[in-house]
Amino acid sequence: MRHVVASSLKFRRLVVAVAAGLLVFGITQLRHLPVDHLPEFGPTMVEVRTESLGLSAEEVEQLITVPLEQDLLNGIPFLQDIYSESVPGMSSVVMIFEPGTSILDARQVVAEKLAEAAVALPGVSAPPQMLQPLSSTSRVLTARLYSDQVSAIDMSVLARWVIGPRLLGVPGVANVSFWGQRDRQLQVLVDPVRLHEAGVSLDQIVRTTGNALWVSPLTFLEASTPGTAGFIDLPNQRLGIRHVLPIRTPQDLAQVPIEDDEGGAVIVNGQPLRLADVAEVVEDHQPLIGDALFRDGSGLLLVVEKFPDASTVEVTHGVEEALQGMLPGLQGMQIDTSLFRPADYIESATGNLVGTLAIGAGLFVLALAVLFLEWRRTLVAAAAVAVSVVAAGLVLYLRDAPANLMLLAGLVMAIGIVVDDAVVDVDRYAARVRRGEQAEGAPVWRKILEASLEMRGPALSAGFIAVAAVVPVFFLDGQAGSFLPPMMISYVLAIAASMLVALTLTPALGMILLANAPERRESPVIGWIRRGWERGLAPFIRRAGVGYAAIGLLVLIGAVSWPLLERSGSVRLKETDLLIDLRAAPGTSLPAMNEIASQAVAEIGALPGVRNVSAHVGRAINADQVVNVNSGQIWVSLDPDADREAAIRSLDRVMAGYEGLSHDVLTYSEDRISDVLLTTEEDIVVRLYGANLEVLHSKAQEIRSLLAGIEGIEDPTIESIPTEPNIEVEVDLQRAQQVGVAPGDVRRAAAILLSGLAVGNLFEEQKVFDVVVWGSPEIRTSVEDVQSLLIETGTSGLVRLDEVADVRIAPNPVVKRHESVSNYVDVSATVTGRDGDAVVADVETAVAGVEFPLEHHAAVRGSIVSREGSSSELLATIAAAAIAVFLLFQSAFTSWRLAIIAFAALPLALVGGLLAAVIAGGTLTLGSFAGFLALTGLAARTVILLIKGYQRTERAGATFGAELVMRATRDRFAPIVITAIATLVALVPVALAGEVAGLEILRPMAVVMVGGLITSTLVALLVLPAMYFRHGFVAERDTVAEDLLIVVPEAEPETLPAPASGS
């Protein structure tokens, strides 16, 4: 440190110039720093989706999910956990990778395995798709596309082939999905009766339609290998050959002649039999898996999602610019981007935050000017604080990721230590320079050097203590473990930047501005406070009971305040965009959900304060929802001036009027936090794993009985798998054999007639459209239609489906979930009236006594188990951090007794924070917790510098006693008070700003810090001197250790001159 400070003094003008450049560059760059509301809080994750329209959840599980997760994806490198969900029509496999795994590495190993899926999966689905990596809060914009002139199909064509690809080209956009999309299809609609009357089979229709096109995905058709057209060489020219498909419309396709079994045309009455003669060829859209609803008409719902670490505001602006650029060519379509726009909240929050901090900064500088009463010291201290904060901000800027509320809160959290660094050094420089002039001793530069080194040693110890105090944060789980570490990182960066500035810029500025400064006079404010303090300190020194009474009072205040505080570990932002999760009974149809959601949208849209409202039901291709059509979300955008809490109550009241519909009103951030940070709400959960669900349910009954007999267990329940009614078709082999039909023939024919079969594609104007053979709508509208569905027999006849198969309504699972490639069933219970750890021990003993068949087992989990595991790890970390803090105190003082005094002073200094939190509302949030950590670091710094001052005074020859304590405390009085007042003034605007957007984390932090600064200052100036006077005398000191820690002056190079006049 000596070399760094000496070099800074020698090249002081260069140091100041570099600092000024850094300040200007930093302010310029930080003005354009992208800001988000939350950091990335999700683990490294890869999701693989497979669309399989028409398959039930059980079929999706058997045919897609199990082959994917068991044969391909399980066991890949870096994999930590694997989960899957199989819902009707879709499989989702989510892989969580080990902490620290690069997302690129994770995607690489998954992509290698997915390359094998083409041969590992049956041909009942689209190819598995690895979704793009998404931000934890991925949705950046929801917009409505609507038109009075363009049909829904044409609008969907533009959305899929024009709007989507363009938006995917916007930097930061990861995914674009459309609810209510109706893809254009050419559909050949057949009726088995009409085909039979014409003597045409269903296979002939499939072959004819597929072979009429250039390309077909059906490998048994000739169109699956269309070949290339080739070229011819003329004497001087090569001519390529290109075939132009004449089929563009349903009318074109309807003219295609039907193939017979030998590949020729079917001739009837001397004329080829056409598709139009036996089927209806139309243009329509695919079966819907979801839809979009609005309060004033129809349209498409556009959802844009972003990559991790992409700026929400920048991506939003980029998307809006792209949409505006496309609007003239969208044939009368209109776009409304006000449905959900989180950039509004971020821009509002940033404005509130910057405005409040600007007011605090102005008040801070004003407070320094009043308390120093001299422009030179004010300038040095303000410059040191500004450069420290800007330097830490630049480090965050160079991360190439958006700043967020947590990172900014960490910078504010360090303000006390940064201010104290500057104030202590400036005060010490001024005092040394003044004493140097009076004694006419060493040159000014040496005095500044010695003053800097005198402060830096204790400050370094205090910095280590501040860092040690926040180490346990990195071992938290849940929301605290996701959101507090980024805050602590910026906090530590600010402390490190402040230390660097104190070693370089502060001494350089001090030498330039303070060397020839005139004699200063004490600020009247400091003088007035000092006189009151001197009168108040005397009783603490003279009478031991006063000091102990003060300690007792602080302990009492803390003991009374703590039970009055509610703890909240969740992050709740004042967002004006709300969502309502809707869940109807399993089996609810899409038209029914559309009707319910449409009524709710209209009713909500009429509420006061609602600016816009929309809804989506079911899901969209590659969207962020893994649900069936009985689920949906209503998105409500409130006016910025609306009463948010009243609006939430109104929304709850409206939705409560819909019987049989469960709902939750929350913000998108809360929804994503609950989805990404998976938590178990039940006290105890016994999760049974295995392949056979019947065995799992049987063992679950046994375990529920065991749990019911354990003291403290209440209401053990088995989590049932929700079911919905399905039409089951089970072929009777004997009846099928009698008519010459195989089970596979029945399934394939029914699949074509009821679900449709894509037989080929049309390529037109850089777009691709499906051509589908499907049953006529009239034969697939009811259960009776399915029962009477006509299947072709081996004898060229027709047979009803219910004549060869049992067709019945039966319950089927709505969703099949796997964890670690295994089915599971949960038995959950609540714990009451007994210690949770004891109950868990009894549950584990009971479960261990249950015998399971091969490949089946159970695990005990739940919130109590999670808390027990995380709490024991956290308590061990806290204990280690506390020991580290204590040892750092001992290292700083070389005295166990003084270390105990200093360590005991820390909790006393925090009491004001508890009391302030009670007065401010009685809730301890993540911001409050961060405020206590900031107070711990600042209080430790104050204690170390004060006690080191006592030790220096004693080493200088003063006799231990009241006079020594008074004199040393008086020497530290001004910087302690100036730091406290300046920091208080800077934080007061934040604490008094109210519950506004952008200050959800900072305000509770500021409240705690304001209250804690008051008590920590009183403890430092009244209680600690009294305790040092009573217990600080050490007859024999560890002189060896002290000699190692004392800064020994070294010979300085003669090239470091004393400052010249005016420098």
N, C-alpha and C positions, 0 to 999 in steps of 0.2 A: 504493500500500500504506500509506503514511503516513496518508492521510486515513481509510482503513478502520480501522486500528489506533487512531488517535486518537478516532474516533467510538465505537468499541467501549469504549474506556476511559471516555469521557464518559458513555455510556449503559450502563455496566457491569451494573447491576441488571436493566435491560431485556434485555440480551443473555443474561444468565444465566437469566432467566425464560423467554425464548424457547427457549433450549437445553434447559431442563428440560422444557418442554412438548413440544418435538420428540422428546426422549428417551422420554417417557412415551407419546406418540402412536405413535412408531416401534415401541417394544416391543409395544404393544398390537396394532398392525396386523401386524407381522412375525410375531407368534405364529400368525396365521391365514393367512400367506402360503402359497399352494399351492406345493408342491415336487414336481418331477418328477425322473427320474433323468438324462435326457439332454436337451440343447436340440434344437430343430428343426434338422436337418442336411441336409434335402433341398432341392433347387432348387424354384423356382416351376414347378409341373407340372400339367397337365390330362390326364386319361385318358378316352378315349371307348371304350366297350365295345359290341359288337353281338352278341347271342345269335342263333345260327343252328343250332339242333339238327338234326343229320343231315347237315350238309355236311362234306366232307373238308377238310383244311388247304388243299389247292390250290384247291378251290372257294371257300372262305372268302376266300382271297387274291384270286381273280379277280373274284368277284361283290360283295365288300364292302370289303375292305381297300384295294384299288387305287383304286376310285372315291372312297372317303372321303379317303385321304391325298393322292392326286394331284390330284383335281379340286376338292376342297373345303378341306382343312385345310392343305395345304402353301402356304407363302407368306403366312400370316396375319400381322398386325402383331405385333411383339415376339418372334416365334418364333426360337429359337436352334437347336434340334435336334428332329428328329421320328423316332420309332422305331415299329415295328409288329411285332406277332406275330399270326400266323394259325394257330390250332390247331383241331383238329376241333371244330366246333360254336361257335366263338367267334372274334371279331376284337378285338384290342386295339391302339389307336393312342395312343401316349404322346407328348405335346408338352412339351418343356423350353423355358422362356422365358428371355429375357435377365435377368441379375442385376438386381434392383431392380424388376422388373415386379410390380405388384400382382396378387394372385391374382384379385381381382375384375375387373380389366382383362383378364387372360388368359381367364377364363371368359366374359366378355362377347363377345370376338372369336370364341371357339370356338362359343358359342351362336348367334351370327349365321350362321355357316356351316352349323351343323347344321340350321338351319331349312330349308335347301335339300335336306337328305338325303332327305326324303319323296319327291321326284321324281327324285333322282339314283341311288337304289339300287333294284335289282330286288326284287320281293316274295318274297324267300326267307328273310327274317329278321325278328326283332323290330326296332322302331325303334332307332337308335343312342342310347345313353344316356351322358351326360356324368356321370362319377362325382363324388361329393362330394369336396371337398378333404380330404385325410387327413393326419394327423400322421405324422412320420417313423417313429415307433413307434406305429402306429395302434391295435393291439389293446389294449383295456383290460380285457376280461373274456371268458372262454370258459365257458359253462355247459351243463349237460346238462338237457334236458327229457325226462321219462320218466313212464310211468304203466302200471299193471297193468289199468286199467279203460277207457282211451281208446285207440281204434285209432290206428295210425300216420297214417292219412289225416285223421282228425278232429283229432289233435294238430297236424298240419301246418296245417290250416285255422285253428286257434286261433293258431298261431305266426305265420302270414302276416297274418291279418286283425285280430288282437287284440294279441298280444305285440309284434310288430314295430312297428306304428304307435305304440303307447304308448311304447316305448323311444326311438323317434326324437324324441319330444317331450321327452326328458330333456336339459337344457342340456349342450352339448358333444358329444352323440352325433351322429356323421356317417353311420354306416351300420350296419345290422343284417342279418346273413345267417345262413342255417340250412343246415347240412349234413345230408343225409338227408331233406330235405323231400319229401313226397309229396303234391303238390297234387291236390285232388279234381277228377276229370273224369267226365263222362258220355261213354262210349265206345260207338260203334256199330261192332261188329266184324263184318267181312264176309269171305266166302269166295267167290272168283270162280266156283267150280263151282256153289255153291248159288244165286248170283245168276243164272247162266246158265240153270240149270234152271227158275227162276221167270220167266225172260224179262225180268229187270230189269238195267239197266246200272249201272255204278259211278257214273256222272254222276247218275243218278236218285236214288241214295242220298244223294249230296252235296247235290243240290238239295232233296230232301225234308227232310233233317235241318236244313239251314240255314234254309229258309223256315218251318220249324215254330217257330222261335225269334223273339223280338222283333228281335234285332240279329245281323248276320253281318258279318265282315270281308271276305267275298268279294264283290267289286263286281259280279260277274255274277249274283248272286242278288237277288231282290226284297227280301229281308230286310236288304240293305245300306242301303236307304232306307226305314226303317219308318214315317216320318212321325210326326206328333203326333196325339193323340186329339182335341184341340180342346175346345170348351165350347159350351153353349147358354145363351141369355138368356131367362129367364122374365120375366113382367111385373115382378116385384119381386126377382128373384134370378138370379144367374149361377151355373150349375152346370158345373164342370169334368168332363171325361170321362176316366176312367182304366181302362186294360185290365190285367187281372190274368192273368199267364201261368200256365196250368194245368199246365205241365210243371215238375216239381220232382224227380222220381225217374226211374230207368231204366224203371220200369214205365209211367210216364206217357208218356215219349218213345217207347216201343215200340208204343204204340197209334196213332201217327200214320200215316195212309194214305200210300202211296207215290205220288208224282206221275208222270204220264206226260209225254210230250214236249210236249203242249199245255197242261200245267198242271193237268189234271184228275186224278182218282184212277184208279189201275190197278184194274180190276175182274176178279176171278177167281171163276168160279162164282157170279156175282151178288153177291159180297161184295168190299168194298175190300181190297186187299192191304196189309198193315201192315208196318212195319219189323220187328216181331217175327217175321213169317213168313219173312223172308229173311236176317235178321241177328240177332246177339246184342247186346243193349243192356245194358251193365253200368256200375257205378260203380267206377272204379279210379284209378290215378295215372299221371303222365307218365313217360316213359323217364328213368332216373336218369343224371345227369352226375357224381354223387359220392354218398358215403354217410358215415355216422358210426358209429363202433364204440366200445364200452365193455367193460370187463372183466366186468361183471356184468349184462349185458342190453342191450337196444336203447334207442333214443331219438333225439332230435334234438340236434345240436350247435349251440348259439347262440353267435355271435361278434359282439361289439360293438366298433366302431371309433370313434375320436374325431377331432374337428377339430384342425387345428394350433393349438398354444398352449393347448389345453384341459387342465385339470388331471386327470391320471389318477386321483388319489385322489377328487377331487370327483365326477368322472363315474362312477367305480365305485360310490361310495356312492349317487349318484342312481339308477343302474340297479338296484342291489340293493333300494333302497326301492321303486322302481316294481314290481319283480318280487314283492316281498312284498305290496304292495298289491293286485296282481292275483291272487295265489295262491288266495284263497277262492273266486274265480269261475272257476277253471280246471278244474273237474270232476274232482277227484282227481289232477291232475297234480302232480308233484314237480319241484323245481328244485335242482340242485347247482351252486353257483358256485365250487367249489374247484378246478376243472380247470386254469385258468390265470388268475391274479389278480395282475398286476404291482404292484397297490397294496400287497400284502403286503411285497414287497421295498422299495418306497418308504417305507412306514411304518417298517419295521425299520431301513432305512438312515438315515432322518431321526432316529429315536430314538438310534441309535449316534452319529450326527454331533453332534446337540445335546448328548448326554451327554458326549462327549469334549471338545467345545469348552467346555462349562460347566466341566469340571474344569480345562482349560487357562486359562480366564478367572480362576477362583478362584486358581490358582497364580500367575498373572500379577500379580494385585492383591497377593497375599501377598509376592511377590518385590519389588514396588515398595515395600511397607511396610518390608521388611527392608533394602533397599538405600538408601532415602531416610531411614529412621528418623525420619520426621516425618509426621504425618497430613495436614498442609496440602498439602505437595507431592505426597504420594501421591494425595490427592483430586483435585487439579488435573490430574495426569497421567492418572489413571484416567478422569476425566470426559471429558477431551479425546479419549482413545482410544474410549470408548464412544460419544460423540456422532458422531465421525467414521465409525465403522463403521455406526451406525444410520442416519446421513444417507445414506451410500452405498446401504444396503439399501433405504431409502425410495425413492430414485431408481429402483432396480430394481423395486420394488413398483408404482410408478406406470406402468411399462410395460404393466401389465394382462396379464401373461403369467406362467406359473408360474416360480418360481426352479428351478434345477437344480444338479446337483453341480458343473458348471463355473462357474457364477456364484458359488456359495458358495466354491469353491476360489479364485476371483479375490480375494474379500474377505480370505481367510486369507493369500493370497500377499502382500498389501500390509501385513500386520501389522507387519513390521519397520520400514517407513518411517513408518507411523502412530505406532508407539511412539516412534521416534526424534524425530519432530516434537514430541511432547508432552514427552519427557524433556529434550531439548535446550533447549526454551523455558523449562521450569520451572527447570532448573539455571541458565540464564543470568539469569532474573529474580531468583532467590535471590541469586546472586553480585552482581548490580548493586545490588539493594536493600541488601545488607550493606555493599558498598563505599560506597554513597551515605550510609548512616548514619554510617560511620566518617569520611567526608570532610565530612559535613554540607553537601553541595553542592546539586545540583538536586533538585526534589521527586521523590517516588517514582514518580508517574505518568510523568514524563519518563524516568526510568531504565528503567521497563518498556517504554516506547515505543521507546527507543533499543535496548534489548536485543532486542526483537522484530524491529525492522528490521534489526539486525545479523545475525540468523539467517535472516530471510526471503529476502534476496537470494541467498545461496548455496543455500538450500533450494529456491528456485525453479529455479536452474540444475540442481540435482540432479534435480528433478522432470522437467524437460525431458529429461534424460539417461535417466531411467527410462522415459519414454514412447518416446523414440527407440529404446531397446533392444528394445521389443516390436513395433515397426512391421513387421519382417520376418514376424512371425507371420501377418499378414493376407494374405501372399502365398503361404502354404503351400497345398498341395492335399492330397487324401486325407483321412484321419481327422483328422490334425493341423490341416489347414485348416478343418475343420468344427467341431472341438471347442475348439481353443485360443482363437480370436478372442472368443467370449463371455466366457471367463475373463479375457482381457486387458482387455475393456471394463469389467468390474467392478473389476479392478485399478486401472485409470486413474481410474475414478470414486472409488474409495477414496482415492487419492492427492490428487485434487482436493478431496474433502471434508475431508481432513486439512489441506490448505493453508488452506482457508476457516476451519476451526475454529481453526487457529493464528493467523489474523489477527483473529479476533473473540472466541471464547469463552476461549481460553487466556489472553490478556492481561487480559480482564475478571476472570476467576477469580483470576489472579495478583495483580491489584491489590487485590481484596477480601480474599484469604486470606494473601498474603505480605507486604503492606505493613507490618503491625505484628507479624510473626512473630518469636518470640524467636530468639536466636542458636542456630544449629543446630550439632550436632556430627556429625562424619563417621561413617557406619555402620562398625562394626568389620569387616564383610565387605569393604567397599570399601577400608578402611584396610589390611587384610591383603593384599588383591590389589595395592594400590598399592605397598606395600613390596616385594613380590616383583617387581613390574614394574620399579621403579626399579633394583633390583639387576640385573635382566636387560637393561635398556636400555643400561646403561653400556658393556658390551662392543660392542654394535652401533654406538654412537657413536664409541668410541675406535678400534676396529679395523674397517677397511673389509672385511676378509676375512670377518668374521662375518656381516655383512649379505649379502654375495654368496653365502656358503655357504648361508644360509637360503633365498635365492632359488633357488639350484641344487637344494636339497633339495625345495622345493615343485615345481619344474619336473620333477624326477625322479619324485616321487610321482604327479604328473599324467600323465606319460608312461607310467608303469607301469600306472596304474589304467585309462586309456582303453581299451587293447586288451582288458582283462578284462571290459569291459561289453558286454552284448548290447543292441541297440536294438530297441524295440518301439513302433511307432506306433499300435497298436490299443488300443481301450478294452474291457476285460474286467471286467464287473461280476459280483459274487458272487451272482447270482440263483439261487434254488432251483427255478425253473421252467425245464425244458429241453425242447427239441424235437429230434426225429429226422427228418430229411428222408429220405424213401424214394423210390427210383427203380427201377422194374422195367423189364424189356425192353419197348421199344415194341410195342404191339399186345396187351399183357396186358389181359385183360378185367376188368371191374369185379367180377364174382363172385370171380375169382382173387385180385385185390388185396384184396378184403374178407377172404378166407380167410387170406391172408398176414398182413395187418394184425391180424386178430382173434387169431391165434396169438401174434404178437409182443406184443400188448397183454396177453394172459393171462400170458405168460412174464415180461414186465417188471413186471407188477403183483405178482408173487410175490417180487421182489427186495427185500432189506432196505433200509429207508430210503425206499422209494417210498410216498408218501401217496395219490396218485391217478394214473390214467393213462387217456388216451383217444386216439382217432385219427380223422382224416378222410381220405378217399380222393377223388381227383378234385377237383372244385370245386363251388362253389355260386353261385347267381345273384348278381351284383354283389359277389362276395367278393374277397379280396385275392390270389387264386391264379389264374394264367393257365397251366393245366396240363391234361393229359389224364388219363384214369382210371388210367394206369400210374404216377402219382405220388401221394404222400400224405405226411402228417406225423403223427407220434406225439408227443403232449404229455405230459410226465412232470412231476408235481409232487412234489418231495422234502420230507421232513420237515425242519423248520428245523435240527434237531440232527444231521442225517445228514452223513456224510463226503461232501462234494460230489465231490471228485476220485475217490474210490473208486466212487461211484455212476456217474460218467461212464465209468470203466473197465469196470464191470459192463455198462452199456448197450452199449458197443462190443463186448464179448465176446458178448452175446446176439445182436446184429444181425449179427455176423460169421458166425453159424451159418446164415444164410439165403442159400443159394447163388443167384447170379444177381440179387441185390438189392444195389444200392449205397446207402450211407447216410452221413449226417453228423450228429454229435451236437454241438449248439451251443445257445446261448441265443437267445431271440427278438431281443434287441438286436443280437447278432452277425449274425443272419440278415438283419435289416433294414439294418444298416450295409453289409453286402456287397451287398445288392440296390440300395440307394439310391446309395451311393458306388461307382459302377461303376469297377472297376479291371481292368487287363490284367495277368495273371500271367506270360504268356510274354515272353521277352526281346525278341523281334522278331516282329512280325506284319505281313505284307503283305496288306492287305485289297483285294480286287478287287470293283469295283462294276459293275453292268450289269443289263440286263433279261433277257438270254439266259443261263440257267444252264449250258447246254452250252458256250457260249463261255467262260464264267467258269471252268469246270472244265478246259477245254483250256488256257487261259492259266495256270491255277494249276499244272498239270503243268509247263509251261515255266518258270515262276518257281521252282518247287521244284528243278528241275534247275540253274538258275542259282545258287540259294542254296547248293546242295550243293557248288558249286565255289569258294565264298568261304571264305578262311581264317578260322577261328574260329567258323564256323557248324556246329552239330551237330544232327542229326536233324530236318531240315526235313520238316514234315508238312502235309498238306492236311486241314483240318477238314471232315469229311464231315457232310452233313445226315442226321440219323437218320431212318430210314424204318420203316414198319410195314405189314403186309399189309392190303390193301384188296381188296374185290370190285369189279372194274372191269366196267362194262357199256358196251359200244360197239355201237350199232345198225348192222347191215349194211343199207345203203340198198336194195340189190337185193332181199334177202330180205324186208325190211319192205314194199317196194313191192308185192311179189307178194300180200301179204295185206291191203294197204290200210292200213298203219299208218305214221304219221309219227314221227320220232325224239322230238319233243316229247310226243306222246301216250304213248309208252313211258315217258318219264321221269315224266310226271305220274301215270300209273297206278301205276307202281312206287313213287313217293314216297308216295302215299296208302296203299298196301298195306303198305309196309315202315316208313315213318316216321310216317304219320298226318297228317291235315289238320284243323286247327281250323276248323270251319264256323260257329261261333256261340258265344254266351255265355249263361249263366244268371245272372240278377241276383236274389240271395236274401239277405235279412237283412244288407244293406250289404256283401255279399260278391259276388265275380264268379268264376264257374267256367266252364272251357272245355268245349265239346261237340266231340268229335273223331270223325271217321270213320277207321277204321284196319283193317288186315287182321287176321284172327284169328291168335292166337299160333301155331297149328299150321302156318301157311304161312310162317313167318319165323323158324325156329329153326336152320337150317343152310344151308350153301352150296348143297346140293342143292335146298333149298326155294326159294332165290332163282333158281336156274337153271330150275326148273320153274314159276316164278310165271306165272300165266295172265293174259294181256293181252287186252282186248277188241279185236277187229278191226273194220274198217270194214264188214264183211259180217255183223255181228251174231254172229260166232263167237268162239272163244277160241284163242289161240296161246301156246305156251310161250315164256318170255322168251328162252331159249337158241336158239329157232328163228328169231328175228329179230335176235338180237344175240349178240356174243361176250361170254360171262360168264367171267371169269378172276380168279385171285388174282394181284395184282401189288403191288410195293412202292410206297408213296406217302410223301411227307414227313410226319413227325410235326408239324413246325412250320415255317412259312415266316416268316423274319425279314427285315425291311427296315430300312435306315438311310438317312435322307435320301431316302425313297421309292424306294429301289433295292435289288434283291437284292445279296447280297455273299457272297463265299467267302474264307475266311482261309487263308493259308499261314503257319504259325508255326514258329519255330526257337529253339534255345537257343544262347547265346553262351558259349564257353569258350576259355581260353588266349589271349585277345587283348583289347585295349582295346575296350570296347563302342562308343565313339564312332567309332572307325576302322571297325569292322564295319558300323555303320549307314551310314557314308558310302559304303562299297562296295556295300551293298544298294541304296541310293538310286540309285547310278550304274547298277547292273544293271537295276533296274526301269525307269529312264528310257529304257533302250535297247529295251524291249519295245514292239512296235507293237500297239495295241488297235483293234478296230473302233469305229465310231461309237457313242457313248453308253456306252462302257466305259472304265474307267480304274482306276488302282491308287493306293493311299496306304500309306506305310510308317508303322507305329505300333508299339506295344508298350511294355513297362515301361522299357526303356532309352531309347527316344525320349521317353517322358513325363518320365522323370527328367532327361534332357538339357534339355528345354524348361523344365521347372519349376525345375530346379537352376540354370540360367543366370539365370533371372529372380530366383530366390531369392538367388543369390550377388550379383547386382547390388544387390538390396535390402539385403542384409546389409552389403555394402561401403558403400552410401550411409548406412546407419544408423551404421556404425562411424566414418565420416568425420564425420557429424553429432555423434556423441558426442565425438570428438576436438576438433572445433571448439567445442563447448559447454564443454569443459574449458579450451580456450585463452581463450574469452571470459570464463570465470569468473576465471581467474588472470592474464589479459593477459600470458601468457608461454608460448612454444612449448615451452621446456624443461620447465616444470612440467606442461604438458599431456601431454608424453610420459611423465613419471614417473607421473602419475595414470592415464593410459591403460594403462601397463604393469602397474600394481598390480591392475587389475580381474581378469585371468585368474588371478593368484596367489591372489586371495581366493576363487576358486571351487574350488580344489584339494580343500579339505575336503569339498565336496559330492560330488566324484568318488569320493573314498576312502569316504565314508559309503555311497554307492550300491553300491560293491563289497562292503562288509561286509554290507549289508542284503539281498543276493541277486544282485547283479551284473547287474541289468536297468535300463536307462534307459527310462522310460515317458513318456507325455505329462505326467504329474504331475512327474516328475523334471525335464523340460525347463522347465516353469513355475517350479520351484524355482530353477533356475539364473538365469532371468530376474529373479526376485525378488531373488536375491543380488546380481546386477549392479546393480540400482537402489539397493539398500541400501549396497553397497560404494562406489558412485560418490558417494553422499551423504556417507558417512563421510570419504572422501578429500577431497572438496571442502571440507567444514567444517574438517577438520584443516589443510589447506594454507592456507585463508583465515585460519585462526587464526595460522599462522606469519606470514603477510603483515601481519595487523593488529598483531601484536607488533613486527614490524620497523618498521612505519610509526609505531608509538608511540615509537620512538627507540632500541629495543634493537639492539645490535650483532649482526650475523649470526654465529652460532657455535653451539657445543654447548649453551651455557646458554640461548640463545633457543629452540632446538629442544626442550630439556627442559622449559622453563617453559611454552611453548605447548602441548606435548603433555600436560603435567600438567593444564593448564587444561581440556583436552578429555577427560581420562582418565575421569572419573566418568560423564559422559553416554554415552560409548562403551561402557563396561563395563555400565552399568545397562541400556542398550538391548539389548545382546547377551544378558545373563543373563535379563532379563525376557522377551525374545522366545523364547529357548531354553526357558525354563520353560513358556511357553504352548504351544510346539510339541511338547514331549517326550511328553505324553499321546497325541497323534496319532501320533507316530513309533513309540511302543511299543504301540499298540493292537492290532497284528497285522492279518492279512488278514481284515477283517470288512466286512460290507455297509455302504456309505456312505462308506468311507474309501479306496476304490480309487484315487482321484486324489490325495486329501490326504496319505495316508501316504507315498508316495514323494516328494512335494513336501516334506513335513516332514522326512524323512530327509536330503534334500539340503540343506535350509536349516539344519538343526542342524549338520551337518558343515561347511557353508560359513561359518556364523556364527563358528565357532571359528577357522578359518584367516583369515577376513576381519578378525576382531578382532586376531589376532596380527600380521597384515600391517600393520594401521593403527597399532598401538602399538609395534611393534618395527622392521619392515622399512621402512615409509614414513618415519619420522623419520630413520633412518639414510640413506636415499636422498636425502631433502631436505637433510640436512647435507652430503652429499657432492656433490650436483649441483644443489641448489636455489638457490644464490646467483646473483643476476642483477645485474651491475654497473650496467646502465642499463635502467630499466623504462620501459614504455610509459605514461608518466604521463598522457598525454591520455586514453587508454582507461581508466586507473585512476580518473581524476577523474570520468569519466562513470559509472562503476559504483559509486564510493564514495557511501554515503548521506550527504548533506549535511543537517545539522539545519536545520529551518525554524522560523520563529517560530510558536509555538503560540497559539491564541486564549486569552485570559485566562479564558474561561468554563469551561475544563477545569480543575477544581480538584484540588488534591492530595487524596488519600483522607483521609476523616475517621476518627476513632478507631473501630476495630471494623469498618471497611468494607474 
